[in-house]
Amino acid sequence: MAARAGIVLVALLAGLAGPVSDTVARPSTSLARVERVVDGDTVVLAGGSRVRLVQIDTPEPGTAECYSRAAGRDLRRMLPAGAVVTLEADPALDQVDRYGRLLRYVHRAGRNLNLALVRAADREASAAADGNFQIQISAPPNSREVAIQVSDSQGNVSNYRVPLTR
């Protein structure tokens, strides 16, 4: 069970590794000003455009899910109203989601905030999926990969590493 869950998790996180290709397309970038942070993965820009931080998915505010309020608070600390950011499109991914939000890496003062959210305070997140196994994810500062450990109630452990390219 743990191995199957780990494979699914690694497949979901594999997008962090970026495209596998011999040719590297140059990402397009643009400058923007933040109007406000909606939640832990979405911001509104001056002019009204909405941006979803690509490859970041946080619980929706107002839900009983863990980290829903903290996710928005963390992003607000990184992106106060009026902050100037660089938006980076990833040519290997969709440019707009089904809600019309731009999908972008967001940089402020040269710092990739998408990665900063994953690495925030060298935090390790543990989540018990259905009571049968536990998933531990960590991304230490200055690391170029995310470490994932999946363990089940019988002591079986699987370890995965997903390289970060941005």
GULO-48717 format. One record per atom (N, C-alpha, C): residue in one letter; z, y, x. Coordinates in steps of 0.1 Angstrom, whole numbers, plus 5000, padded with zeros to 4 digits. Atoms other than C-alpha are relative to their C-alpha. Example, Ala and Ser with C-alpha at 12.3 -4.5 7.8 and 13.67 -1.06 7.14 Angstrom:
<atoms>
A500049885009;A507849555123;A500050125009;S500049894991;S507149895137;S500850114992;
</atoms>
This chain:
<atoms>
M500049885008;M500050005000;M500050125009;A500049894991;A500950245028;A498750035007;A501349984993;A497750185047;A499050054991;R501049955009;R495650235016;R500350154997;A499649865003;A497550565008;A499650085012;G500349924988;G497150675044;G498550025002;I501449994999;I493450605044;I499550114990;V500449905010;V493050815012;V500450145005;L499549874995;L495151095027;L499150055011;V500849964989;V493151095059;V498650034996;A501349965005;A489951095040;A500050144994;L499949865006;L491151405021;L500150105010;L499849904990;L492251575052;L498950015011;A501150004990;A489151485072;A499250125000;G500749875001;G487651805060;G500550105010;L499549924990;L489951975085;L499349985013;A500650034987;A488051815113;A498650075001;G501349935000;G484852005103;G498849905000;P501250085000;P481251885103;P499849925012;V500450084989;V480051605125;V498550025002;S501449964998;S476751735139;S499750035014;D500449964987;D474851785171;D499750155001;T500349855001;T473952145160;T501150074993;V498949925005;V476552405153;V499550124993;A500549885006;A475652655127;A501150115002;R499149884998;R477153005133;R500550044987;P499549965013;P479553095106;P499850154998;S500249865003;S479053425088;S501450064997;T498749935002;T481953675088;T499850144993;S500049865006;S482853995069;S501450055000;L498649935001;L485754245068;L500350034986;A499549965014;A487754305036;A501450045001;R498649955001;R490954465025;R500749924988;V499350085010;V493554255006;V500650104989;E499449935010;E494554394972;E501349944996;R498850075004;R497054124963;R499949855003;V500050144999;V498053764968;V500349944986;V499850065013;V497753554937;V501049885001;D499150124998;D499453234949;D499949965015;G500050054986;G499653024981;G498749975006;D501350034995;D495952974984;D498950094995;T501049915006;T494253264966;T500450145002;V499749864999;V493953634973;V498950084992;V500949915006;V492253924955;V499750115010;L500349894991;L490354174976;L499850134993;A500349875005;A489854544971;A498549994994;G501350025006;G486854554947;G500049884990;G499850105010;G488054254928;G499649865003;S500450144996;S486553954946;S501249925003;R498950094997;R488753654947;R499649905011;V500350094989;V489053434978;V501049895000;R499250124998;R490353084980;R500049965014;L500050044986;L491552985015;L499549865000;V500750135000;V489252695022;V500949905007;Q499250124995;Q490952355028;Q501550024998;I498549995003;I494352485015;I500149984985;D499850025015;D495652364982;D501650004998;T498549995002;T499152474971;T500249994985;P499750015014;P500952414938;P499850134993;E500149885008;E500252654910;E501350064997;P498749945004;P502952914903;P500349974986;G499650035014;G504952854872;G500149854997;T499950155002;T504852474876;T501349965006;A498850064995;A507752254884;A499849945014;E500350064987;E506052144916;E500750065011;C499349954988;C507852174949;C499150105007;Y500649914992;Y506852464970;Y499150104993;S500949915007;S504952654943;S500350155002;R499649864997;R506952984947;R500050035015;A499949984986;A507452944984;A498650025006;A501449994995;A503652894990;A499550154998;G500549865002;G502853234975;G500850105008;R499249914992;R505753404993;R499649995015;D500550014987;D504553265026;D498750075003;L501349934998;L501053395021;L500250154998;R499749855002;R502353735009;R500550065013;R499549954987;R504253765042;R498950025010;M501150004991;M501053695061;M499050104996;L501049925005;L498853905039;L500550114991;P499549895009;P500554225026;P498850084994;A501149925006;A498554445002;A499650105010;G500649904991;G496254665022;G499649945013;A500450064987;A495854425051;A498549985001;V501450024997;V492454415067;V499849865006;V500250144996;V491154065071;V498549975003;T501450054997;T488053885085;T499849874992;L500350125008;L486553635061;L498949925007;E500950084993;E484753345077;E499549894990;A500650105008;A482353125057;A499849885009;D500350124993;D482052765068;D498649944995;P501350045005;P478352665066;P499949864996;A500050145004;A479252305062;A500649974986;L499350025013;L481152365030;L499450094989;D500449915011;D480552514996;D500450145002;Q499749864998;Q480552894996;Q500950064989;V499349965012;V482052934961;V500549884992;D499550115008;D484252714940;D499650014985;R500450005014;R483952624903;R500550114992;Y499449895007;Y486052924894;Y499450135004;G500749884995;G483753174912;G500750065012;R499349954988;R486153224941;R499249975013;L500650024987;L484753274976;L500949905007;L499350094992;L485752984998;L499950045015;R500149944987;R486653125032;R501349975009;Y498950004991;Y488853095063;Y500350155001;V499549865000;V490953415064;V500750035013;H499449974988;H491753575097;H500650144999;R499449874999;R494153865103;R500550025014;A499649974986;A494654025138;A499749885009;G500450114991;G492753725153;G500649874997;R499350125004;R494953465136;R499449944988;N500550085011;N493453195114;N501249974991;L498950025009;L495753215084;L500049864993;N500150135005;N494452885070;N500849905008;L499250094991;L495852705100;L501450045001;A498649954999;A498952925102;A500849954988;L499350065012;L499852805067;L500449865003;V499750144997;V499652445079;V501149995010;R499050014989;R501652515110;R501250094998;A499049915002;A504052765095;A501449955005;A498650034995;A507352755114;A500249865005;D500050144995;D506452415129;D500749914989;R499450075012;R507352285094;R499449864999;E500550135003;E507051915086;E500349984985;A499850035014;A506451825050;A500049854998;S500050145004;S507451495036;S499949994985;A500250025014;A506451375002;A500149854996;A499950145005;A507451054984;A499049994989;A501150005010;A504350964965;A500449934987;D499650075013;D505350704939;D501249925002;G498850084998;G508550574954;G499749885009;N500350124991;N506750294974;N499750045014;F500349964987;F505750495004;F500350155002;Q499749864996;Q506450825023;Q498950045009;I501049944992;I503951055039;I500650125007;Q499549894992;Q504951285067;Q498950065008;I501049934994;I502651555079;I500650115010;S499549904991;S503251775110;S498850065008;A500949934992;A501252035129;A500750105009;P499249914991;P503252175158;P499250125004;P500749894996;P502352525170;P499249975013;N500950024988;N499452535195;N499449865000;S500650135000;S498452185185;S498650014994;R501350005005;R494852105178;R499749894991;E500150115010;E495551825154;E501250004991;V499050035009;V497551725124;V500449865001;A499550144999;A499751415127;A500449964986;I499750055013;I500151205096;I500649865002;Q499350135000;Q502650915093;Q500249954986;V499850065013;V502650685063;V500949885002;S499150124999;S505550435058;S500349954987;D499750065013;D506450195031;D501549965000;S498650045002;S509850065018;S500349875008;Q499850124992;Q509349745039;Q499950035015;G500049964986;G509149935072;G498750005007;N501349994994;N505449925077;N499650145002;V500449874997;V504150235094;V498650015006;S501449974995;S500650375100;S500050155004;N500149864995;N499950685121;N498650045001;Y501449945000;Y496850905119;Y500150145007;R500149864994;R495751215138;R498650054995;V501349945004;V493151455124;V499950135008;P500249884992;P491751705148;P499650124992;L500349875006;L491552075138;L498950075008;T501149934993;T488352265146;T500150154998;R500049865003;R489252605133;R501450065003;
</atoms>
